[in-house]
Amino acid sequence: MLELRPNCECCNKDLPPESTEAMICSFECTFCETCATGPLAGACPNCGGELVRRPRRPASKLQKHPASTKRVFKPNCGPTGQPQSSAPLAL
């Protein structure tokens, strides 16, 4: 089951479970559509994987299977879509 992380890892924008702006990679790294299509150019800066629209969980299922409240914030979106640090990022 997807975690449905609550924010963009790049700009920290809130992305509630019902958001149509959330984009994820196969490791569930989460970004807003603006960062994903802008500086990241559709590629996850953590793993290099493709960023796709995150599915929305039906509201009726959120009570039993809530979205994650753990925020991940790595302000590493460079203008070329690459992490500003040369150190590898942990997934």
All heavy atoms as an XYZ file, in Angstrom:
672
protein
N       0.840     -1.167      0.000
C       0.000      0.000      0.000
C       0.895      1.243      0.000
O       1.880      1.300      0.728
C      -0.891     -0.037      1.238
C      -1.745      1.160      1.400
S      -2.962      1.066      2.731
C      -2.352     -0.124      3.841
N       0.550      2.214     -0.809
C       1.318      3.448     -0.881
C       1.229      4.235      0.420
O       0.184      4.270      1.062
C       0.805      4.333     -2.015
C       1.009      3.834     -3.436
C       0.335      4.768     -4.431
C       2.481      3.695     -3.753
N       2.333      4.892      0.785
C       2.363      5.702      2.001
C       1.547      6.984      1.862
O       1.034      7.486      2.849
C       3.802      6.112      2.336
C       4.666      4.995      2.813
C       6.057      5.491      3.170
O       6.252      6.692      3.413
O       6.962      4.655      3.196
N       1.448      7.524      0.675
C       0.807      8.817      0.434
C       1.455      9.880      1.312
O       0.852     10.462      2.210
C      -0.702      8.760      0.691
C      -1.507      7.757     -0.130
C      -2.968      7.795      0.272
C      -1.356      8.001     -1.610
N       2.724     10.132      1.041
C       3.496     11.105      1.824
C       2.877     12.496      1.700
O       2.332     12.851      0.655
C       4.950     11.094      1.373
C       5.597      9.747      1.678
C       7.012      9.686      1.186
N       7.575      8.357      1.391
C       8.724      7.959      0.901
N       9.458      8.783      0.166
N       9.163      6.740      1.129
N       2.983     13.297      2.769
C       2.211     14.533      2.856
C       2.797     15.788      2.211
O       2.173     16.846      2.276
C       2.086     14.742      4.364
C       3.352     14.175      4.914
C       3.640     12.971      4.036
N       3.993     15.692      1.613
C       4.599     16.914      1.090
C       5.578     16.631     -0.043
O       6.030     15.506     -0.229
C       5.333     17.663      2.207
C       6.515     16.886      2.742
O       6.389     15.756      3.187
N       7.694     17.487      2.684
N       5.909     17.697     -0.755
C       6.926     17.632     -1.806
C       8.292     17.632     -1.143
O       8.582     18.492     -0.311
C       6.785     18.840     -2.736
S       8.088     18.972     -3.978
N       9.131     16.682     -1.498
C      10.474     16.599     -0.919
C      11.344     17.775     -1.332
O      12.308     18.097     -0.658
C      11.173     15.315     -1.365
C      10.605     14.074     -0.773
C      11.399     12.830     -1.134
O      12.612     12.940     -1.444
O      10.805     11.747     -1.104
N      11.016     18.419     -2.412
C      11.844     19.489     -2.952
C      11.467     20.862     -2.382
O      12.327     21.578     -1.888
C      11.704     19.481     -4.469
S      12.776     20.628     -5.312
N      10.186     21.234     -2.438
C       9.765     22.573     -2.013
C       8.927     22.568     -0.735
O       8.560     23.619     -0.239
C       9.009     23.271     -3.131
S       7.351     22.617     -3.440
N       8.603     21.385     -0.227
C       7.840     21.200      1.013
C       6.368     21.577      0.884
O       5.679     21.754      1.884
C       8.497     21.945      2.181
C       8.203     21.281      3.511
O       7.982     20.078      3.591
N       8.199     22.070      4.566
N       5.848     21.695     -0.320
C       4.433     21.996     -0.529
C       3.583     20.854      0.024
O       3.918     19.678     -0.143
C       4.147     22.157     -2.025
C       2.695     22.425     -2.340
C       2.481     22.592     -3.834
C       1.028     22.905     -4.124
N       0.833     23.217     -5.544
N       2.496     21.195      0.703
C       1.583     20.177      1.209
C       0.919     19.440      0.049
O       0.469     20.061     -0.915
C       0.502     20.810      2.088
C       1.033     21.292      3.416
O       2.082     20.797      3.866
O       0.392     22.175      4.021
N       0.878     18.112      0.162
C       0.233     17.266     -0.842
C      -0.684     16.285     -0.117
O      -0.309     15.146      0.164
C       1.293     16.513     -1.660
C       2.215     17.387     -2.507
C       3.376     16.563     -3.052
C       1.438     18.044     -3.634
N      -1.894     16.719      0.226
C      -2.822     15.840      0.934
C      -3.192     14.621      0.083
O      -2.954     14.614     -1.136
C      -4.028     16.732      1.198
C      -3.936     17.837      0.217
C      -2.476     18.015     -0.097
N      -3.751     13.605      0.696
C      -4.046     12.363     -0.032
C      -4.907     12.561     -1.276
O      -4.768     11.826     -2.242
C      -4.791     11.491      0.981
C      -4.562     12.103      2.296
C      -4.148     13.527      2.091
N      -5.764     13.561     -1.272
C      -6.654     13.799     -2.413
C      -6.023     14.676     -3.498
O      -6.629     14.943     -4.529
C      -7.977     14.430     -1.943
C      -7.856     15.838     -1.405
C      -7.445     15.936      0.061
O      -7.167     14.900      0.711
O      -7.396     17.069      0.557
N      -4.771     15.083     -3.314
C      -4.104     15.974     -4.267
C      -3.926     15.314     -5.630
O      -3.519     14.165     -5.727
C      -2.737     16.392     -3.726
O      -2.062     17.185     -4.682
N      -4.205     16.093     -6.659
C      -3.949     15.633     -8.029
C      -2.588     16.125     -8.513
O      -2.208     15.863     -9.638
C      -5.045     16.121     -8.992
O      -5.072     17.553     -8.961
C      -6.404     15.560     -8.612
N      -1.869     16.846     -7.655
C      -0.557     17.399     -8.014
C       0.611     16.531     -7.570
O       1.756     16.835     -7.890
C      -0.383     18.779     -7.387
C      -1.338     19.821     -7.894
C      -1.051     21.165     -7.255
O       0.069     21.668     -7.458
O      -1.923     21.660     -6.553
N       0.361     15.472     -6.817
C       1.441     14.646     -6.279
C       1.995     13.710     -7.342
O       1.250     13.050     -8.059
C       0.946     13.838     -5.086
N       3.315     13.652     -7.421
C       4.026     12.785     -8.352
C       4.970     11.917     -7.537
O       5.575     12.390     -6.573
C       4.824     13.611     -9.363
C       4.038     14.697    -10.082
S       2.944     14.065    -11.348
C       4.112     13.665    -12.631
N       5.118     10.628     -7.916
C       5.980      9.711     -7.175
C       6.837      8.882     -8.127
O       6.520      8.719     -9.293
C       5.175      8.753     -6.272
C       4.224      7.881     -7.094
C       4.433      9.508     -5.190
C       3.529      6.775     -6.303
N       7.931      8.334     -7.567
C       8.743      7.355     -8.290
C       8.406      5.976     -7.721
O       7.570      5.848     -6.837
C      10.241      7.667     -8.127
S      10.880      7.331     -6.474
N       9.084      4.956     -8.173
C       8.781      3.600     -7.700
C       9.177      3.382     -6.239
O       8.737      2.419     -5.622
C       9.451      2.554     -8.591
O      10.849      2.668     -8.497
N       9.996      4.273     -5.671
C      10.351      4.184     -4.257
C       9.449      5.069     -3.398
O       9.685      5.220     -2.204
C      11.816      4.598     -4.038
C      12.797      3.595     -4.554
C      13.388      3.761     -5.795
C      13.132      2.466     -3.815
C      14.302      2.839     -6.289
C      14.031      1.530     -4.294
C      14.620      1.723     -5.531
N       8.451      5.698     -4.019
C       7.486      6.581     -3.379
C       8.065      7.928     -2.959
O       7.474      8.632     -2.142
C       6.781      5.916     -2.191
C       5.929      4.734     -2.575
C       5.106      4.201     -1.422
O       4.352      4.975     -0.824
O       5.245      3.001     -1.126
N       9.226      8.294     -3.491
C       9.690      9.660     -3.285
C       8.599     10.541     -3.877
O       8.056     10.234     -4.939
C      11.012      9.896     -4.008
S      12.338      8.781     -3.459
N       8.258     11.611     -3.189
C       7.078     12.387     -3.548
C       7.439     13.838     -3.848
O       8.151     14.474     -3.079
C       6.050     12.323     -2.402
O       5.750     10.943     -2.131
C       4.767     13.048     -2.750
N       6.901     14.339     -4.952
C       7.158     15.705     -5.390
C       5.877     16.315     -5.928
O       4.993     15.606     -6.404
C       8.228     15.713     -6.491
C       9.519     15.093     -6.047
C       9.777     13.750     -6.278
C      10.456     15.837     -5.348
C      10.946     13.157     -5.835
C      11.633     15.249     -4.897
C      11.884     13.920     -5.135
N       5.781     17.645     -5.870
C       4.636     18.318     -6.472
C       4.829     18.348     -7.988
O       5.949     18.190     -8.491
C       4.463     19.724     -5.899
S       5.737     20.900     -6.386
N       3.765     18.562     -8.696
C       3.825     18.576    -10.157
C       4.745     19.685    -10.662
O       5.479     19.493    -11.641
C       2.415     18.753    -10.724
C       2.332     18.645    -12.207
C       0.913     18.649    -12.712
O       0.023     19.218    -12.044
O       0.687     18.093    -13.798
N       4.765     20.834     -9.987
C       5.613     21.949    -10.407
C       7.089     21.571    -10.368
O       7.833     21.826    -11.321
C       5.348     23.187     -9.525
O       3.966     23.545     -9.639
C       6.217     24.357     -9.931
N       7.524     20.954     -9.278
C       8.926     20.533     -9.172
C       9.224     19.363    -10.111
O      10.270     19.321    -10.756
C       9.266     20.146     -7.738
S       9.330     21.552     -6.593
N       8.292     18.407    -10.193
C       8.507     17.213    -11.012
C       8.653     17.542    -12.486
O       9.507     16.973    -13.172
C       7.372     16.221    -10.808
N       7.841     18.460    -12.977
C       7.893     18.787    -14.406
C       8.833     19.943    -14.694
O       9.229     20.139    -15.832
C       6.492     19.125    -14.953
O       5.974     20.251    -14.241
C       5.554     17.932    -14.826
N       9.205     20.696    -13.664
C      10.118     21.830    -13.825
C      11.554     21.411    -13.626
O      12.155     20.755    -14.487
N      12.130     21.746    -12.455
C      13.562     21.483    -12.241
C      13.952     20.007    -12.306
O      15.079     19.690    -12.665
C      13.849     22.067    -10.863
C      12.531     22.249    -10.208
C      11.522     22.400    -11.314
N      13.027     19.107    -11.996
C      13.374     17.677    -11.996
C      13.195     17.021    -13.362
O      13.672     15.906    -13.580
C      12.549     16.932    -10.941
C      12.748     17.422     -9.508
C      11.852     16.652     -8.550
C      14.202     17.313     -9.094
N      12.504     17.678    -14.260
C      12.311     17.187    -15.638
C      11.814     15.742    -15.686
O      12.246     14.945    -16.510
C      13.596     17.346    -16.440
N      10.910     15.383    -14.747
C      10.293     14.059    -14.776
C      11.105     12.931    -14.189
O      10.715     11.772    -14.286
N      12.272     13.235    -13.587
C      13.134     12.193    -13.020
C      13.356     12.442    -11.530
O      13.611     13.564    -11.104
C      14.473     12.156    -13.734
N      13.272     11.388    -10.745
C      13.496     11.481     -9.309
C      14.967     11.810     -9.045
O      15.855     11.113     -9.555
C      13.129     10.162     -8.638
S      13.448     10.156     -6.854
N      15.254     12.851     -8.236
C      16.650     13.186     -7.960
C      17.320     12.182     -7.023
O      18.540     12.157     -6.913
C      16.565     14.565     -7.308
C      15.223     14.584     -6.666
C      14.339     13.778     -7.583
N      16.539     11.337     -6.361
C      17.089     10.352     -5.433
C      17.530      9.077     -6.137
O      18.596      8.543     -5.856
C      16.070     10.009     -4.348
C      15.644     11.233     -3.557
O      16.449     12.110     -3.268
N      14.370     11.301     -3.228
N      16.696      8.578     -7.057
C      17.002      7.285     -7.689
C      17.116      7.363     -9.207
O      17.534      6.400     -9.841
C      15.941      6.263     -7.315
S      14.310      6.582     -8.041
N      16.708      8.487     -9.788
C      16.753      8.628    -11.238
C      15.545      8.043    -11.940
O      15.457      8.096    -13.166
N      14.611      7.493    -11.163
C      13.420      6.880    -11.740
C      12.415      7.882    -12.262
O      12.465      9.075    -11.953
N      11.485      7.387    -13.040
C      10.426      8.193    -13.630
C       9.455      8.669    -12.558
O       9.083      7.915    -11.652
C       9.686      7.333    -14.659
C       8.499      7.999    -15.279
C       7.743      7.059    -16.201
O       7.853      5.818    -16.054
O       7.032      7.571    -17.071
N       9.017      9.910    -12.659
C       7.991     10.443    -11.767
C       6.651     10.391    -12.480
O       6.509     10.875    -13.603
C       8.325     11.882    -11.358
C       9.571     12.031    -10.498
C       9.924     13.504    -10.318
C       9.379     11.363     -9.150
N       5.677      9.758    -11.825
C       4.330      9.620    -12.383
C       3.318     10.122    -11.371
O       3.596     10.227    -10.172
C       4.028      8.154    -12.762
C       4.979      7.655    -13.836
C       4.086      7.246    -11.551
N       2.112     10.414    -11.841
C       1.069     10.910    -10.964
C       0.735      9.864     -9.900
O       0.577      8.685    -10.205
C      -0.182     11.255    -11.756
C      -1.216     11.980    -10.904
C      -2.227     12.764    -11.691
N      -1.736     13.581    -12.777
C      -1.189     14.791    -12.646
N      -1.020     15.306    -11.462
N      -0.804     15.465    -13.707
N       0.659     10.319     -8.642
C       0.341      9.420     -7.533
C      -1.165      9.143     -7.536
O      -1.969     10.054     -7.629
C       0.727     10.086     -6.206
C       0.413      9.230     -4.987
C       0.808      9.941     -3.709
N      -0.142     11.008     -3.390
C       0.043     11.889     -2.412
N       1.123     11.850     -1.668
N      -0.859     12.827     -2.190
N      -1.560      7.877     -7.430
C      -2.992      7.578     -7.358
C      -3.590      8.122     -6.066
O      -2.897      8.245     -5.051
C      -3.068      6.052     -7.387
C      -1.689      5.548     -7.290
C      -0.730      6.683     -7.379
N      -4.867      8.448     -6.108
C      -5.562      8.932     -4.918
C      -6.309      7.772     -4.276
O      -6.923      6.962     -4.967
C      -6.528     10.049     -5.292
C      -5.776     11.318     -5.711
C      -6.705     12.363     -6.228
N      -7.123     11.930     -7.571
C      -8.216     12.343     -8.174
N      -9.022     13.196     -7.592
N      -8.519     11.909     -9.368
N      -6.221      7.694     -2.973
C      -6.938      6.674     -2.220
C      -8.364      7.177     -1.980
O      -8.545      8.327     -1.558
C      -6.239      6.418     -0.881
C      -6.839      5.267     -0.095
C      -5.936      4.837      1.045
N      -4.655      4.395      0.500
C      -3.494      4.526      1.134
N      -3.424      5.044      2.336
N      -2.384      4.116      0.559
N      -9.369      6.347     -2.190
C     -10.741      6.780     -1.933
C     -10.894      7.248     -0.478
O     -10.349      6.623      0.442
C     -11.586      5.542     -2.198
C     -10.740      4.699     -3.109
C      -9.323      4.975     -2.710
N     -11.606      8.342     -0.292
C     -11.812      8.902      1.049
C     -12.380      7.864      2.008
O     -12.029      7.844      3.193
C     -12.729     10.121      0.971
N     -13.200      6.962      1.513
C     -13.802      5.932      2.371
C     -12.762      4.948      2.917
O     -13.009      4.269      3.909
C     -14.880      5.165      1.601
O     -14.315      4.490      0.489
N     -11.611      4.874      2.290
C     -10.551      3.951      2.725
C      -9.503      4.626      3.610
O      -8.698      3.950      4.254
C      -9.841      3.338      1.511
C     -10.760      2.605      0.564
C     -11.354      1.386      1.210
C     -12.213      0.646      0.202
N     -12.951     -0.437      0.785
N      -9.481      5.956      3.642
C      -8.465      6.672      4.410
C      -8.584      6.476      5.915
O      -7.586      6.523      6.624
C      -8.489      8.167      4.079
C      -7.845      8.535      2.756
C      -8.140      9.988      2.424
C      -6.356      8.275      2.788
N      -9.780      6.251      6.411
C      -9.936      6.053      7.857
C      -9.230      4.776      8.308
O      -8.507      4.763      9.292
C     -11.406      6.017      8.254
C     -11.593      5.988      9.754
C     -13.040      6.161     10.154
O     -13.938      6.110      9.328
N     -13.274      6.364     11.435
N      -9.407      3.703      7.565
C      -8.776      2.432      7.922
C      -7.312      2.381      7.477
O      -6.480      1.745      8.117
C      -9.548      1.267      7.298
C      -9.030     -0.085      7.725
C      -9.883     -1.219      7.206
C      -9.337     -2.559      7.678
N     -10.118     -3.670      7.167
N      -7.002      3.059      6.383
C      -5.650      3.062      5.813
C      -5.214      4.513      5.605
O      -5.178      5.009      4.475
C      -5.635      2.315      4.476
C      -6.140      0.916      4.575
N      -5.404     -0.105      5.131
C      -7.321      0.366      4.214
C      -6.104     -1.219      5.088
N      -7.275     -0.959      4.541
N      -4.847      5.219      6.680
C      -4.521      6.648      6.573
C      -3.227      6.914      5.818
O      -2.347      6.054      5.733
C      -4.404      7.096      8.026
C      -4.052      5.856      8.783
C      -4.712      4.720      8.043
N      -3.144      8.126      5.315
C      -1.930      8.571      4.640
C      -0.838      8.788      5.680
O      -1.104      8.989      6.867
C      -2.211      9.868      3.897
N       0.387      8.759      5.237
C       1.532      9.004      6.110
C       1.521     10.446      6.608
O       1.062     11.354      5.915
C       2.830      8.752      5.339
O       3.942      9.106      6.126
N       2.033     10.660      7.800
C       2.199     12.016      8.330
C       3.683     12.387      8.391
O       4.021     13.495      8.777
C       1.587     12.146      9.741
O       2.199     11.183     10.599
C       0.078     11.925      9.703
N       4.549     11.447      8.012
C       5.996     11.688      8.049
C       6.409     12.550      6.855
O       6.259     12.157      5.707
C       6.758     10.367      8.015
C       8.255     10.542      8.057
C       8.984      9.226      7.965
C      10.481      9.476      7.884
N      11.210      8.280      7.550
N       6.930     13.721      7.151
C       7.370     14.643      6.118
C       8.838     14.367      5.769
O       9.666     14.180      6.650
C       7.188     16.082      6.573
C       5.716     16.428      6.798
C       5.541     17.860      7.245
N       5.633     18.789      6.131
C       4.615     19.143      5.347
N       3.414     18.634      5.553
N       4.790     19.998      4.375
N       9.131     14.336      4.479
C      10.493     14.198      3.983
C      10.782     15.482      3.221
O      10.054     15.835      2.288
C      10.642     12.975      3.050
C      12.044     12.901      2.476
C      10.286     11.698      3.788
N      11.830     16.197      3.627
C      12.166     17.455      2.964
C      13.657     17.497      2.715
O      14.455     17.484      3.640
C      11.722     18.644      3.823
C      11.998     19.986      3.208
C      11.693     20.252      1.881
C      12.547     20.991      3.977
C      11.941     21.504      1.328
C      12.799     22.242      3.434
C      12.489     22.501      2.109
N      14.013     17.465      1.446
C      15.409     17.526      1.011
C      15.498     18.646     -0.015
O      15.337     18.408     -1.212
C      15.831     16.206      0.365
C      15.705     15.002      1.259
C      16.030     13.752      0.468
C      15.745     12.514      1.273
N      15.881     11.304      0.469
N      15.725     19.873      0.435
C      15.729     20.994     -0.507
C      16.920     20.910     -1.458
O      17.890     21.621     -1.343
C      15.805     22.217      0.401
C      16.444     21.715      1.657
C      16.021     20.270      1.791
N      16.836     19.971     -2.409
C      17.974     19.678     -3.281
C      17.637     19.801     -4.755
O      18.301     19.213     -5.580
C      18.501     18.270     -2.991
C      17.450     17.207     -3.273
O      16.294     17.512     -3.514
N      17.837     15.960     -3.230
N      16.607     20.523     -5.084
C      16.232     20.644     -6.497
C      17.049     21.739     -7.141
O      16.801     22.920     -6.928
C      14.752     20.961     -6.624
S      13.714     19.626     -6.063
N      18.031     21.345     -7.894
C      18.861     22.304     -8.615
C      18.199     22.695     -9.920
O      17.256     22.052    -10.373
N      18.665     23.743    -10.551
C      18.064     24.200    -11.806
C      18.158     23.177    -12.928
O      17.383     23.217    -13.861
C      18.845     25.473    -12.142
C      20.093     25.393    -11.349
C      19.782     24.549    -10.138
N      19.090     22.236    -12.828
C      19.211     21.205    -13.870
C      18.483     19.931    -13.489
O      18.528     18.952    -14.205
C      20.692     20.864    -14.127
O      21.245     20.318    -12.928
C      21.472     22.077    -14.567
N      17.812     19.958    -12.331
C      17.103     18.768    -11.893
C      17.978     17.786    -11.156
O      17.563     16.681    -10.863
N      19.207     18.150    -10.844
C      20.115     17.259    -10.133
C      20.291     17.751     -8.705
O      20.200     18.936     -8.442
C      21.487     17.230    -10.833
C      21.422     16.717    -12.249
C      20.853     15.324    -12.329
O      21.241     14.449    -11.576
N      19.925     15.099    -13.221
N      20.550     16.863     -7.770
C      20.806     17.287     -6.406
C      21.983     18.259     -6.380
O      22.937     18.109     -7.135
C      21.161     15.994     -5.679
C      20.574     14.911     -6.511
C      20.621     15.426     -7.931
N      21.892     19.266     -5.515
C      22.960     20.247     -5.422
C      24.184     19.646     -4.750
O      25.297     20.058     -4.984
C      22.478     21.479     -4.661
C      21.433     22.239     -5.438
C      20.890     23.422     -4.672
O      21.290     23.695     -3.551
N      19.971     24.126     -5.280
N      23.984     18.637     -3.921
C      25.084     17.960     -3.265
C      25.562     16.813     -4.146
O      24.767     16.174     -4.822
C      24.628     17.412     -1.906
O      25.564     16.512     -1.400
N      26.843     16.532     -4.115
C      27.351     15.405     -4.906
C      27.247     14.087     -4.142
O      27.503     13.029     -4.684
C      28.799     15.648     -5.306
O      29.590     15.806     -4.154
N      26.880     14.166     -2.849
C      26.747     12.959     -2.041
C      25.486     12.211     -2.456
O      24.458     12.804     -2.735
C      26.678     13.322     -0.563
N      25.531     10.869     -2.519
C      24.326     10.099     -2.850
C      23.274     10.265     -1.767
O      23.597     10.374     -0.597
C      24.824      8.661     -2.943
C      26.131      8.639     -2.254
C      26.687     10.027     -2.274
N      22.029     10.305     -2.165
C      20.925     10.458     -1.238
C      20.404      9.086     -0.838
O      20.201      8.220     -1.681
C      19.803     11.275     -1.860
C      20.195     12.690     -2.273
C      19.050     13.353     -3.017
C      20.573     13.516     -1.066
N      20.147      8.899      0.441
C      19.588      7.636      0.921
C      18.115      7.571      0.565
O      17.412      8.566      0.634
C      19.772      7.530      2.428
N      17.658      6.402      0.184
C      16.229      6.228     -0.132
C      15.470      5.787      1.073
O      15.811      5.158      1.942
C      16.038      5.227     -1.255
C      16.572      5.693     -2.588
C      16.409      4.605     -3.631
C      15.843      6.925     -3.059
